[in-house]
Amino acid sequence: MSFDNLTEFEKKLYEYIKNNDFQSKKWSTRDAARALHASEDDVYKALSKLSKEIKDNIWIYYENGGIRVVAE
């Protein structure tokens, strides 16, 4: 499993996560959808695929009342 298996949108979402600090601030699917000009459903599906395809490069967890998402 690798980046080669990702769609262009999934790669854009990965870069969006990587370039923003969702470790210190809560993740917002609505904000991601707006920033990427996509539906929230598309963001959820892409985030799910990222967690499967590049699981060693993305970390999703819950802390202090919010979801945190980190990409390396």
Protein Blocks (a to p, Z undefined) as FASTA:
>chain_A
ZZklpcfklmmmmmmmmmpcfklpccdfklmmmmnopafklmmmmmmmmmmmmmmlcccd
deehiacdddZZ
